[in-house]
Amino acid sequence: MTEVDMTYWLVNCLVVLALSVLLSGVLIPQILLIAYRRNLFDEVDERKIHKGLIPRLGGIAFEPVILLSIALTAVGNIVLGYGGFTSELAVDAMLLMCGFCAVQMLYLIGIADDLIGIKYRAKFVVQIICAALLIAGGCWFTTLGGAAGIDYWSPWIGYPFTCVVIVFLINAINLIDGIDGLASGLSSIALIVYGVAFFMLGDMAFAIVAFATLGVLMPFFYFNVFGDVNRHKKIFMGDTGSLTIGLILSILGIKLYTHPANELLDINTSVVAFSPLIVPCFDVVRVYIMRIRQHRSPFLPDKSHIHHKFLAAGMKPRTAMVSIISISLALSIINLVVSPWLNINLIVVIDVLLWIVVNHFVNLGIRRQEASAQ
């Protein structure tokens, strides 16, 4: 790719990011206004830590803003006579269209869940259909990149494995959304990593999607973390937002993991793909295993997620959010640094050991907190 091409795509990435930030910053206050006028609030219960009436409809802004920012950028390129943008989108048209259909389905089921509530079995069915759409569009694990000693395998194994991974990732993002800024912060880190990685690999269609999605999360993060409840400025993303973001991260993560380029500046692209998602994924695995060992349904909610543990250890919600995001960032950096020299399987083992250490120290903090309360 020439320097001119790099500049052209850098400008497009910055434009789509800026448009997404602007549109999200305009739309979210309007959603807040409607939510307060129509009394559409998140119900407070024993599992939730927030107080006061807070809407959980922030995710309604996500899909329209992402699509509109990409479409406006495409229109701008056409008007100015640049055909490279639409040509790049056309290369991956099948997956982008299947991805659009899947995101639309999850977006609608998320709205229904936030407004009236949907049983988790129905959501699982829709998620499986969405996974099937992505697989039909060509987004599936053609390789494991050497993980577990597996390189290439039959589609008969790759298809169902991909379906499980997509459903797992969607729910991992949904379940980590327990304190202000956590899901959006972790997702933003992943989107930055994915956006830069696809840009450097020259896969610009997915870089554009990553930066458009990042842009919509930035104003939301502000309203979610720093918004004042008393001034009607605070909002949650709800299932609409977490399901949408989870699916987009699934698409980007799988595409990067299976990217035909084996090396990215001497960094394994497979490691780049899974590293930003370690915290939500490892947390779901830990919680599910714990619930099964206690003979409870792994799908019934409780207060055993990593953010609940940080709060039980005596941390304030914002401190817990910053700490968990910092852990995710640290694990990602460690993986990227060691990936040129270590096998992917060894990196995963190191990640698991570090995760066990983190949980051990958090458990010690919980015991100290319980002892001091007695």
ABEGO torsion letter per residue (X at the ends): XBAAAAAAAAAAAAAAAAAAAAAAAAAAAAAAAAAAAAGBBBBBBAABABBEBBBAAAAAAAAAAAAAAAAAAAAAAAAAGBAAAAAAAAAAAAAAAAAAAAAAAAAAAAAAAAAAEBBAAAAAAAAAAAAAAAAAAGBBBABAGGBGGBBBBBAAAAAAAAAAAAAAAAAAAAAABABBGAAAAAAAAAAAAAAAAAAAAGBAAAAAAAAAAAAAAAAAAAAAAABBAAAGABBBAEAAAAAAAAAAAAAAAAAAAABABABBGGBBAAAAAAAAAAAAAAAAAAAAAAAAAAGBBAABBBBABAAAAAAAAGBBAAAAAAAAAAAAAAAAAAAAAAAAABBAAAAAAAAAAAAAAAAAAAAAAAAAAAAAAX
